[in-house]
Amino acid sequence: MSVSVEPTTATPDRDETAQALRPHAEHAFAAELAALAAQDDRPRPARWKLSPWAVATYLLGGTLPDGTVITPKYVGPRRIVEVAVTTLATDRALLLLGVPGTAKTWVSEHLAAAVSGDSTLLVQGTAGTPEEAIRYGWNYAQLLAHGPSRDALVPSPVMRAMAEGMTARVEELTRIPADVQDTLITILSEKTLPIPELGQEVQAVRGFNLIATANDRDRGVNDLSSALRRRFNTVVLPLPESADAEVDIVTRRVEQLGRSLDLPAAPDGIEEIRRVVTVFRELRDGITADGRTKLKSPSGTLSTAEAISVVTNGLALATHFGDGVLRPGDVAAGILGAVVRDPAADRVVWQEYLETVVREREGWTDFYRACREVSA
């Protein structure tokens, strides 16, 4: 016997959304989603809010026939987004894989928002994630008072997504213990979640799918079983191909974060953004941009996400303790913190980079002095 699960998603009112430090994607970009839906005349899979074409346009950006501009949410190869969206239109789950900072969570959230209109059916993976987070739990007051019953059952986000034909998300799948991971096998293969205590089951309705994320650095922590991996179509999100692409990503995200934090725009900050990106890329790749000098790489990932954090923090420094213009001294401390994770080995790497590359680079004198000052 199958059991129904009552929808419990609460829609925040406009005032709550306006006050949220970080609104969910479906609220932050509600106008764009509405514009796409209004002009989207292509076939839509069951219970999808948009067609696959419109979902891809929402992520990659574009201009609609009526002139509405859709801002890019992901800057990268178009084919990667198309494969991800197409996967969700089938009965195969999607695994977004990549090194930390490649926008896996960001892409996952926006895919769920565009497909289902709700990105909140989320399981956050940690070493302590229990099986109940993926299957279901119990209201123990009800359980003790009346025994196992439908009223005592607490559905997980995955169970709710199955019952409502929505998209569920599982973040950091490889951080979840292996035996808990395998709870997903029956869900993804049979599209069924048994409830033995009630002699019932929840069957997924059309529209249900699941997006999981995992990063390459966690390989070996809790590797996915071959049985579970077969249930996913894996899409690898790469690091930005060029410095210009990475600068574009950092600039866009810093502008979005700056608006939510009431920080002024930094039109003159592009030079420092490019400098941060250059430092990160050179140390990450182990070679200077001109290919002439080989470098040692630090232990950290120096991801695009970390570059965004460094620049945002620098903008806050410039706003509250400077003249509002982003300068080398505003980003130097953030770069040092991102690079030097291992106080012994990474500090040597940073000092060598400062003395052999930064000191000799034309136009980087102020940056060199700022870095020397915070490194002292």
Phi, psi and chi 1 to 4 in degrees:
 res  aa     phi    psi   chi1   chi2   chi3   chi4
   1 MET       -  136.0 -177.6  174.6   72.6      -
   2 SER   -93.4  157.7   60.9      -      -      -
   3 VAL  -125.4  142.5   60.5      -      -      -
   4 SER   -89.7  153.0   63.0      -      -      -
   5 VAL  -121.7  121.3  176.3      -      -      -
   6 GLU   -70.8  133.3  -66.3  -61.8  -36.5      -
   7 PRO   -59.0  135.0  -20.1   31.8      -      -
   8 THR  -126.6    9.3   56.8      -      -      -
   9 THR   -68.1  124.4  -57.2      -      -      -
  10 ALA   -95.8  134.8      -      -      -      -
  11 THR   -97.1  116.0  -58.4      -      -      -
  12 PRO   -67.9  149.4   24.1  -31.9      -      -
  13 ASP   -76.1  171.5   62.4   33.2      -      -
  14 ARG   -62.5  -36.4 -169.4  165.6  -60.7  177.2
  15 ASP   -66.2  -41.2  -70.3  -20.5      -      -
  16 GLU   -63.6  -42.2  -71.4  176.8  -19.2      -
  17 THR   -64.0  -40.3  -59.7      -      -      -
  18 ALA   -65.1  -31.0      -      -      -      -
  19 GLN   -87.6  -11.7  -67.0  -61.4  -41.3      -
  20 ALA   -64.7  135.4      -      -      -      -
  21 LEU   -64.0  -38.3 -178.7   60.4      -      -
  22 ARG  -139.5   91.9 -174.6 -169.6  179.1  -77.3
  23 PRO   -61.6  150.2  -19.0   31.3      -      -
  24 HIS   -62.4  154.9  -62.1  -58.3      -      -
  25 ALA   -54.9  -40.7      -      -      -      -
  26 GLU   -67.3  -18.9   57.6  -89.6   23.9      -
  27 HIS   -94.5  -42.8  -58.2  139.5      -      -
  28 ALA   -63.7  -33.2      -      -      -      -
  29 PHE  -118.8   33.4  -63.7   93.7      -      -
  30 ALA   -59.4  -38.8      -      -      -      -
  31 ALA   -65.1  -41.4      -      -      -      -
  32 GLU   -66.7  -42.2  -68.7 -173.7   12.7      -
  33 LEU   -63.4  -39.7  -70.8  167.3      -      -
  34 ALA   -66.8  -39.9      -      -      -      -
  35 ALA   -65.2  -40.6      -      -      -      -
  36 LEU   -64.4  -44.4  -82.8  163.9      -      -
  37 ALA   -62.4  -37.7      -      -      -      -
  38 ALA   -68.1  -30.4      -      -      -      -
  39 GLN  -108.4    6.0  -60.4 -177.4   59.0      -
  40 ASP   -89.3  104.5 -177.5   15.4      -      -
  41 ASP  -108.2   16.7   57.8   -1.7      -      -
  42 ARG   -91.9  160.0  -55.4 -165.1 -178.0 -156.3
  43 PRO   -60.9  139.1  -21.3   31.9      -      -
  44 ARG  -116.3  134.0  -54.6 -179.8 -172.3 -176.6
  45 PRO   -60.6  162.6  -23.9   34.7      -      -
  46 ALA   -54.5  128.8      -      -      -      -
  47 ARG    66.8   10.3  -68.0 -174.7  174.3   82.0
  48 TRP   -79.5  140.4  -81.8   39.7      -      -
  49 LYS   -76.7  -26.5  -59.2  -62.8 -176.4 -178.5
  50 LEU  -135.5  162.4  -59.6  171.4      -      -
  51 SER   -75.5  160.4   69.2      -      -      -
  52 PRO   -53.6  -38.7  -30.7   38.2      -      -
  53 TRP   -61.8  -43.8  171.6   85.5      -      -
  54 ALA   -68.8  -35.7      -      -      -      -
  55 VAL   -62.0  -44.8  173.3      -      -      -
  56 ALA   -63.5  -39.9      -      -      -      -
  57 THR   -64.2  -39.3  -59.1      -      -      -
  58 TYR   -60.3  -41.6  169.8   71.9      -      -
  59 LEU   -75.9  -39.6  -97.6   77.8      -      -
  60 LEU   -92.6  -18.5  -65.3  166.8      -      -
  61 GLY    90.0  162.7      -      -      -      -
  62 GLY   162.8 -178.9      -      -      -      -
  63 THR  -119.0  126.4  -57.6      -      -      -
  64 LEU   -80.2  162.9  -58.9 -177.0      -      -
  65 PRO   -54.8  -29.7  -28.3   35.9      -      -
  66 ASP   -86.6    5.6   69.2  -11.5      -      -
  67 GLY    94.8   -4.7      -      -      -      -
  68 THR   -64.8  129.3  -59.3      -      -      -
  69 VAL   -94.5  124.5  175.5      -      -      -
  70 ILE   -99.6  117.8  -54.3  -60.8      -      -
  71 THR   -75.9  143.6   57.9      -      -      -
  72 PRO   -66.9  133.2  -17.0   29.9      -      -
  73 LYS   -97.8  -24.3  -43.2  -57.1  179.5  -59.5
  74 TYR  -135.7  129.0  174.8   72.2      -      -
  75 VAL  -108.4  108.2  178.0      -      -      -
  76 GLY   179.1 -172.8      -      -      -      -
  77 PRO   -59.7  130.7  -22.9   32.8      -      -
  78 ARG   -61.9  -36.5 -178.4  177.6 -173.0   85.6
  79 ARG   -62.5  -32.9 -159.3   59.2  174.8  174.7
  80 ILE   -62.2  -44.7  -74.2  177.8      -      -
  81 VAL   -66.0  -41.5  172.2      -      -      -
  82 GLU   -62.5  -41.4  -69.0  175.1  -16.5      -
  83 VAL   -65.1  -42.0  170.0      -      -      -
  84 ALA   -62.3  -46.3      -      -      -      -
  85 VAL   -65.7  -42.3  173.8      -      -      -
  86 THR   -62.7  -38.0  -57.5      -      -      -
  87 THR   -58.6  -44.2  -63.5      -      -      -
  88 LEU   -66.0  -21.8  -65.9  176.3      -      -
  89 ALA   -81.1   -7.7      -      -      -      -
  90 THR  -101.9 -170.7   70.0      -      -      -
  91 ASP   -96.2   16.1   64.9  -11.2      -      -
  92 ARG  -101.9  135.4 -164.7  173.5  177.3   93.0
  93 ALA   -74.2  162.7      -      -      -      -
  94 LEU  -114.5  128.9  172.6   65.3      -      -
  95 LEU  -113.6  116.8  175.2   61.6      -      -
  96 LEU   -94.0  116.6  -61.2  175.4      -      -
  97 LEU  -118.8  144.1 -174.4   67.1      -      -
  98 GLY   170.4  170.1      -      -      -      -
  99 VAL   -69.3  161.0  -60.3      -      -      -
 100 PRO   -55.8  139.4  -25.8   34.9      -      -
 101 GLY    88.9   13.3      -      -      -      -
 102 THR   -98.3   19.4   47.2      -      -      -
 103 ALA    72.5   28.3      -      -      -      -
 104 LYS   -62.7  -49.5  -61.1 -178.6  -64.1  -62.5
 105 THR   -64.2  -41.4  -62.4      -      -      -
 106 TRP   -59.7  -47.5 -178.1 -109.4      -      -
 107 VAL   -66.2  -42.0  170.7      -      -      -
 108 SER   -57.9  -47.1  167.1      -      -      -
 109 GLU   -62.0  -45.9  178.6 -175.3   -3.0      -
 110 HIS   -70.9  -33.0  -77.5  -77.4      -      -
 111 LEU   -62.3  -46.8  -79.7  171.9      -      -
 112 ALA   -63.5  -39.5      -      -      -      -
 113 ALA   -63.4  -42.7      -      -      -      -
 114 ALA   -74.4  -36.8      -      -      -      -
 115 VAL   -77.7  -49.6  169.2      -      -      -
 116 SER  -108.9  -11.5  -63.7      -      -      -
 117 GLY    75.2   11.1      -      -      -      -
 118 ASP  -153.3  115.3 -173.6   -8.4      -      -
 119 SER  -103.0   10.7   63.1      -      -      -
 120 THR   -94.8   -2.2   64.2      -      -      -
 121 LEU   -81.0   78.6  -63.1  176.6      -      -
 122 LEU  -123.6  135.5  169.9   67.6      -      -
 123 VAL  -113.8  118.9  176.5      -      -      -
 124 GLN   -90.6  115.8  179.2   59.6   57.8      -
 125 GLY   -78.1  130.9      -      -      -      -
 126 THR  -143.1  174.3   69.0      -      -      -
 127 ALA   -64.3  -20.0      -      -      -      -
 128 GLY  -104.9   11.0      -      -      -      -
 129 THR   -64.2  121.5  -60.9      -      -      -
 130 PRO   -86.5  166.8   33.5  -34.6      -      -
 131 GLU   -60.0  -32.8 -172.4  175.0  -59.2      -
 132 GLU   -62.7  -25.8  -69.5   79.5    6.0      -
 133 ALA   -67.2  -25.4      -      -      -      -
 134 ILE   -99.4  -35.9  -66.5  175.7      -      -
 135 ARG   -93.2  -86.7  -62.2  176.8   73.4 -120.8
 136 TYR  -166.4  161.9   52.5   84.5      -      -
 137 GLY  -124.9 -167.1      -      -      -      -
 138 TRP  -134.4  144.3  -63.7   97.6      -      -
 139 ASN   -81.9  105.0  179.3  -36.7      -      -
 140 TYR   -68.9  -26.7  -73.5  101.5      -      -
 141 ALA   -63.1  -45.6      -      -      -      -
 142 GLN   -67.2  -39.1  -70.3  -85.2    4.1      -
 143 LEU   -64.0  -44.2 -170.8   64.7      -      -
 144 LEU   -70.5  -34.1  -68.8  172.8      -      -
 145 ALA   -77.0  -39.4      -      -      -      -
 146 HIS  -127.0   -2.4  -54.0  -67.9      -      -
 147 GLY    80.6 -179.9      -      -      -      -
 148 PRO   -60.1  125.3  -21.3   33.0      -      -
 149 SER  -154.1  168.7   66.6      -      -      -
 150 ARG   -62.2  -36.9  173.4   63.9 -171.0   85.7
 151 ASP   -68.3  -26.8  -69.9  -22.4      -      -
 152 ALA   -85.0  -13.5      -      -      -      -
 153 LEU   -79.7  135.0 -173.7  143.4      -      -
 154 VAL  -112.3  106.7  179.5      -      -      -
 155 PRO   -69.8  144.1   25.7  -33.7      -      -
 156 SER   -80.2  167.0   70.6      -      -      -
 157 PRO   -57.0  -34.8  -26.8   36.0      -      -
 158 VAL   -68.0  -42.7  176.1      -      -      -
 159 MET   -62.0  -42.9  176.9 -176.0  -83.9      -
 160 ARG   -62.7  -41.3  -73.1  173.7   48.7 -156.9
 161 ALA   -63.1  -39.0      -      -      -      -
 162 MET   -63.2  -45.8  -66.5  175.7   69.0      -
 163 ALA   -70.7  -29.5      -      -      -      -
 164 GLU  -104.0   -1.5  -61.3  171.0   30.0      -
 165 GLY    68.3   43.9      -      -      -      -
 166 MET  -114.0  179.5  -54.4  -81.9  -82.4      -
 167 THR  -102.5  121.0  -57.9      -      -      -
 168 ALA   -96.2  156.6      -      -      -      -
 169 ARG  -127.9  139.1  -59.8  164.6   54.5 -151.8
 170 VAL  -125.8  112.5  178.3      -      -      -
 171 GLU   -90.9  141.5  -70.2  -65.1  -42.9      -
 172 GLU    54.9   57.9  -57.8  -69.1   -4.6      -
 173 LEU   -59.0  -37.3 -179.7   59.2      -      -
 174 THR   -76.1   -5.6   49.3      -      -      -
 175 ARG   -86.3  -14.2  -68.8 -170.7  178.6  -83.2
 176 ILE   -80.4  137.8  -61.5  174.7      -      -
 177 PRO   -52.9  145.8  -27.1   35.2      -      -
 178 ALA   -58.4  -40.2      -      -      -      -
 179 ASP   -67.9  -28.9   57.7  -28.1      -      -
 180 VAL   -77.0  -39.1  178.7      -      -      -
 181 GLN   -52.1  -45.0  -69.6  177.1    8.7      -
 182 ASP   -68.5   -8.6  -74.8  -14.4      -      -
 183 THR   -59.0  -26.1  -56.0      -      -      -
 184 LEU   -76.5  -15.8  -71.5  168.6      -      -
 185 ILE   -60.1  -51.1  -68.6  176.9      -      -
 186 THR   -64.6  -38.8  -59.8      -      -      -
 187 ILE   -60.9  -44.1  -66.4  171.9      -      -
 188 LEU   -82.9  -27.2  -62.1 -178.1      -      -
 189 SER   -91.1  -47.5   59.0      -      -      -
 190 GLU   -93.8  -11.0  -56.3  -62.4  -32.1      -
 191 LYS    55.9   38.6  -58.6  -62.0 -173.4  -74.5
 192 THR  -140.7  142.2  -62.4      -      -      -
 193 LEU  -122.2  103.1  178.2   53.7      -      -
 194 PRO   -68.8  147.2  -16.4   30.2      -      -
 195 ILE  -123.9   82.4  -49.4  174.6      -      -
 196 PRO   -58.1  -34.3  -20.7   31.4      -      -
 197 GLU   -61.7  -26.9  -62.2   89.6  -18.5      -
 198 LEU  -108.1   -5.0  -58.3 -179.5      -      -
 199 GLY    65.6   30.7      -      -      -      -
 200 GLN  -129.1 -179.4  -60.0  174.4   -8.7      -
 201 GLU  -153.4  158.0   64.5  179.9   13.4      -
 202 VAL  -109.1  122.8  171.1      -      -      -
 203 GLN  -100.6  133.2  -69.0 -175.2  -47.5      -
 204 ALA   -67.3  135.5      -      -      -      -
 205 VAL   -95.5  163.8  -60.0      -      -      -
 206 ARG   -57.9  138.1  -67.2 -175.8   65.6 -171.4
 207 GLY   108.2  -19.9      -      -      -      -
 208 PHE   -71.5  137.4  165.3   70.4      -      -
 209 ASN  -160.5  175.6 -145.9  -35.5      -      -
 210 LEU  -138.2  136.6 -174.3  141.0      -      -
 211 ILE  -114.5  125.7  -52.6  171.1      -      -
 212 ALA  -117.5  152.4      -      -      -      -
 213 THR  -124.4  150.8   66.1      -      -      -
 214 ALA  -155.9  150.3      -      -      -      -
 215 ASN  -115.1  151.2   76.1   66.4      -      -
 216 ASP   -61.3  -30.6  -70.8  -12.9      -      -
 217 ARG   -69.1  -16.9  -68.3  -63.3  178.1   95.7
 218 ASP   -92.7    5.4  -79.7  -15.0      -      -
 219 ARG   -60.9  126.3 -163.4  171.6  -71.8  168.1
 220 GLY   100.0  -14.0      -      -      -      -
 221 VAL   -72.8  -63.3  175.5      -      -      -
 222 ASN  -140.0   79.2  -69.5  -57.4      -      -
 223 ASP   -58.4  145.4  -74.9  -23.2      -      -
 224 LEU   -71.2  140.3  -57.1 -175.6      -      -
 225 SER   -66.9  155.0   65.8      -      -      -
 226 SER   -62.4  -33.4   58.0      -      -      -
 227 ALA   -64.2  -40.9      -      -      -      -
 228 LEU   -74.1  -40.5 -179.0   56.1      -      -
 229 ARG   -61.1  -33.3 -173.2  173.8  -75.6  -84.9
 230 ARG   -65.4  -21.6  -72.8 -162.4  -54.5  -88.3
 231 ARG   -79.8   -8.0  -89.5   65.3 -177.8 -176.4
 232 PHE  -111.3  147.5  -74.2   99.1      -      -
 233 ASN   -97.7  119.2 -173.8   30.5      -      -
 234 THR   -92.2  128.4  -58.6      -      -      -
 235 VAL  -119.5  122.0  171.8      -      -      -
 236 VAL   -92.2  122.5  178.7      -      -      -
 237 LEU   -91.6  117.7  -63.3 -175.7      -      -
 238 PRO   -85.2  165.5   32.9  -34.8      -      -
 239 LEU   -68.5  155.6  -70.6  164.4      -      -
 240 PRO   -54.3  137.1  -26.2   35.6      -      -
 241 GLU   -68.5  -36.9  -68.9 -175.8   -0.4      -
 242 SER  -129.0  162.0   66.8      -      -      -
 243 ALA   -63.2  -38.6      -      -      -      -
 244 ASP   -61.7  -41.3  -72.5  -18.7      -      -
 245 ALA   -64.9  -40.8      -      -      -      -
 246 GLU   -69.2  -38.6 -167.9  159.6    2.3      -
 247 VAL   -60.9  -41.3  168.3      -      -      -
 248 ASP   -61.8  -44.3 -175.7   31.8      -      -
 249 ILE   -62.3  -49.1  -65.8  169.4      -      -
 250 VAL   -61.8  -43.7  173.8      -      -      -
 251 THR   -60.6  -46.3  -58.3      -      -      -
 252 ARG   -62.6  -46.9  -69.9  177.6 -175.2  -85.3
 253 ARG   -69.2  -36.8  -73.6  -66.1  -67.3  134.4
 254 VAL   -64.4  -39.3  167.6      -      -      -
 255 GLU   -62.4  -43.1  -72.4  177.5   -7.5      -
 256 GLN   -65.1  -45.9  -68.6  169.6   -8.9      -
 257 LEU   -65.5  -39.1  -70.0  169.2      -      -
 258 GLY   -60.8  -39.5      -      -      -      -
 259 ARG   -64.7  -40.5  -74.5 -165.2  -64.3  -90.8
 260 SER   -70.3  -23.6   69.2      -      -      -
 261 LEU  -101.0    7.9  -62.3  172.5      -      -
 262 ASP    59.4   35.9  -66.8  -33.0      -      -
 263 LEU   -93.6  141.5  -62.7  175.6      -      -
 264 PRO   -70.3  155.1   26.6  -34.9      -      -
 265 ALA   -63.0  148.8      -      -      -      -
 266 ALA  -118.2   76.6      -      -      -      -
 267 PRO   -62.4  -24.9   23.6  -33.9      -      -
 268 ASP   -94.5    9.0  -61.0  -34.9      -      -
 269 GLY   -89.3   -1.7      -      -      -      -
 270 ILE   -61.0  -33.0 -170.5   66.3      -      -
 271 GLU   -64.6  -42.0 -178.0  178.8  -10.6      -
 272 GLU   -72.8  -34.5  -63.5  -49.9  -39.9      -
 273 ILE   -61.3  -45.7  -67.7  175.2      -      -
 274 ARG   -63.2  -35.3 -175.6  170.4  -67.1  -81.4
 275 ARG   -66.3  -44.8 -159.6 -172.2  -42.3  -89.1
 276 VAL   -60.4  -46.4  171.3      -      -      -
 277 VAL   -61.9  -41.3  167.9      -      -      -
 278 THR   -61.7  -46.1  -61.5      -      -      -
 279 VAL   -60.0  -47.7  170.7      -      -      -
 280 PHE   -62.4  -44.7  -84.3   31.8      -      -
 281 ARG   -66.8  -41.3  -70.2 -178.7   70.2   87.4
 282 GLU   -66.5  -44.6  -70.5 -177.5  -26.9      -
 283 LEU   -69.6  -33.9  -72.5  172.5      -      -
 284 ARG   -68.3  -40.7 -166.4  166.4   65.5 -151.8
 285 ASP   -85.0  -16.2  -63.3  -19.3      -      -
 286 GLY    75.2   23.1      -      -      -      -
 287 ILE  -160.4  147.5 -167.8  168.5      -      -
 288 THR   -71.7  162.5   53.1      -      -      -
 289 ALA   -60.8  -30.8      -      -      -      -
 290 ASP   -84.2   -2.5   58.9   12.7      -      -
 291 GLY    76.0    9.9      -      -      -      -
 292 ARG   -92.0  -27.2  -65.5  179.4  179.9  178.8
 293 THR  -124.8  123.7  -54.1      -      -      -
 294 LYS   -82.1  144.6  -69.7 -173.5  176.5 -179.2
 295 LEU  -128.3  156.7  -53.5  167.2      -      -
 296 LYS   -84.6  142.5  -64.5  176.9 -177.6  176.9
 297 SER   -99.0  140.6  -65.7      -      -      -
 298 PRO   -73.9  176.3   28.2  -33.9      -      -
 299 SER   -76.9  -24.1   58.8      -      -      -
 300 GLY   -76.7  170.5      -      -      -      -
 301 THR   -83.9  -27.1   57.2      -      -      -
 302 LEU    50.3   54.9  -62.2 -178.2      -      -
 303 SER   -80.6  170.3   65.9      -      -      -
 304 THR   -61.2  -37.7  -53.5      -      -      -
 305 ALA   -61.5  -38.5      -      -      -      -
 306 GLU   -69.6  -35.3  -71.1  169.8  -61.1      -
 307 ALA   -63.0  -40.4      -      -      -      -
 308 ILE   -60.9  -42.7  -67.2  167.3      -      -
 309 SER   -64.0  -43.1  177.9      -      -      -
 310 VAL   -61.7  -45.4  167.8      -      -      -
 311 VAL   -69.3  -40.5  175.4      -      -      -
 312 THR   -62.1  -43.9  -57.7      -      -      -
 313 ASN   -64.1  -38.9 -171.0   68.6      -      -
 314 GLY   -63.4  -38.6      -      -      -      -
 315 LEU   -65.3  -38.0 -177.2   58.0      -      -
 316 ALA   -64.8  -40.1      -      -      -      -
 317 LEU   -62.1  -45.7  -81.4  172.3      -      -
 318 ALA   -63.1  -34.8      -      -      -      -
 319 THR   -73.6  -46.5  -60.3      -      -      -
 320 HIS   -92.5  -22.9  -61.0  -59.8      -      -
 321 PHE  -130.6   12.1  -61.7  100.8      -      -
 322 GLY  -137.4 -153.0      -      -      -      -
 323 ASP  -101.7   12.4   59.1    3.2      -      -
 324 GLY    88.9   -6.6      -      -      -      -
 325 VAL   -99.7  126.6  176.9      -      -      -
 326 LEU   -70.1  120.8 -167.8   63.3      -      -
 327 ARG  -125.4  168.7  -58.1 -175.3 -171.8  -81.2
 328 PRO   -53.4  -40.6  -28.8   35.9      -      -
 329 GLY   -64.3  -21.5      -      -      -      -
 330 ASP   -79.1  -24.0  -60.4  -43.5      -      -
 331 VAL  -106.8  -12.6  -61.8      -      -      -
 332 ALA   -60.7  -47.4      -      -      -      -
 333 ALA   -64.9  -39.1      -      -      -      -
 334 GLY   -63.9  -40.6      -      -      -      -
 335 ILE   -64.3  -43.2  -69.1  177.9      -      -
 336 LEU   -58.3  -44.8  176.6   65.7      -      -
 337 GLY   -65.0  -33.9      -      -      -      -
 338 ALA   -74.2  -36.7      -      -      -      -
 339 VAL   -80.3  -47.0  173.9      -      -      -
 340 VAL   -90.7   85.3 -178.3      -      -      -
 341 ARG   -92.2  -40.1  -60.6  -65.2  176.9   84.1
 342 ASP   -96.4  109.8 -178.4  -32.8      -      -
 343 PRO   -56.5  -28.3  -23.9   34.2      -      -
 344 ALA   -87.7  -66.3      -      -      -      -
 345 ALA   -67.4  -44.6      -      -      -      -
 346 ASP   -69.4  -31.2  -70.6  -14.3      -      -
 347 ARG   -65.0  -37.0 -171.3  168.4  -68.2  -83.3
 348 VAL   -64.5  -44.0  172.1      -      -      -
 349 VAL   -58.8  -44.4  171.2      -      -      -
 350 TRP   -66.4  -43.9  177.7 -122.7      -      -
 351 GLN   -63.4  -41.5  -68.9  -63.1  -25.5      -
 352 GLU   -63.1  -40.6  -72.5 -176.0    2.6      -
 353 TYR   -65.2  -42.5  179.5   71.9      -      -
 354 LEU   -59.3  -46.4  -82.7 -178.5      -      -
 355 GLU   -79.8  -32.0  -60.7  -56.9  -34.0      -
 356 THR   -93.9  -22.8   60.1      -      -      -
 357 VAL  -117.8  -59.2  177.6      -      -      -
 358 VAL   -64.0  -44.6  175.4      -      -      -
 359 ARG   -61.7  -33.2 -173.4  175.9   66.6  173.8
 360 GLU   -90.8   -6.9  -54.6  -61.4  -30.8      -
 361 ARG   -84.0  129.7 -174.2  164.4  -80.7  167.7
 362 GLU   -64.5  133.0 -175.4  177.8   -5.9      -
 363 GLY    84.5    3.1      -      -      -      -
 364 TRP  -110.4   15.5  -76.7   42.7      -      -
 365 THR   -61.0  -46.7  -58.5      -      -      -
 366 ASP   -62.7  -38.2  -70.1  -15.9      -      -
 367 PHE   -66.9  -41.5  179.1   69.7      -      -
 368 TYR   -60.0  -45.2  172.0   73.6      -      -
 369 ARG   -64.7  -40.5  -70.7  172.2  179.3  166.1
 370 ALA   -64.5  -39.4      -      -      -      -
 371 CYS   -69.9  -38.7  -71.4      -      -      -
 372 ARG   -63.6  -37.4  -71.9  -75.8  -63.1  174.1
 373 GLU   -66.5  -45.3 -179.3  179.7  -17.0      -
 374 VAL   -76.5  -19.1  -61.0      -      -      -
 375 SER   -86.5  -12.5  -60.4      -      -      -
 376 ALA   -65.2      -      -      -      -      -
